[in-house]
Amino acid sequence: MAKSSGGSRKLLWMMTVLLILSSSAAAVALYMVLSQPENEAQSALNVQAEPEPQAPIFLPIEPFTVNLADDQYGPRLLYTGLSLKLGNEQSQAVLEQHMPQVRSRLLMLFSGKQAAELTSPGGKQRLAEQVIAALEAPMSDNQPEPAIDDVLFTEFIVQ
């Protein structure tokens, strides 16, 4: 009988150890399963927290023809159309409201240029910067400064 009680004790201990191990494994698995939806929900919140890309706001300006300053080839013409990329809708409203002034400022700016300036490398880029500077100046009292991000030339012919 001494042998059987020693063997049953070992068996009892082994069963206890197996029971503890299987309970621990079940607890870890249960924890992993229950914590999974929180991570998915949190990642879904992170995705929603990222701002949606805002559609760009473009303000097309009808093409026009301008007499350029005389150069060695005599009188020259510039035919150009452009679009303004704006930072917000308020800028669009301000520029649309003052479109006659916008066109006048552009005509004055372009008419003072020579063809060589506009056709040189970087000439259009410098002109775009000058357009932004000319249009950001206030057109009326208490007018917010328009947010012009870029000038896009859609048509550009120098003759």
Secondary structure, DSSP 4 states (H G I P E B T S, - for coil): -HHHHHHHHHHHHHHHHHHHHHHHHHHHHHHHHHHHHHHHHHHHHHHHHSPPPPPPEEEEEEEEEEEEEEETTEEEEEEEEEEEEESSHHHHHHHHHTHHHHHHHHHHHHHT--HHHHHSTTHHHHHHHHHHHHHHS-SSTTPPPP-EEEEEEEEEEE-
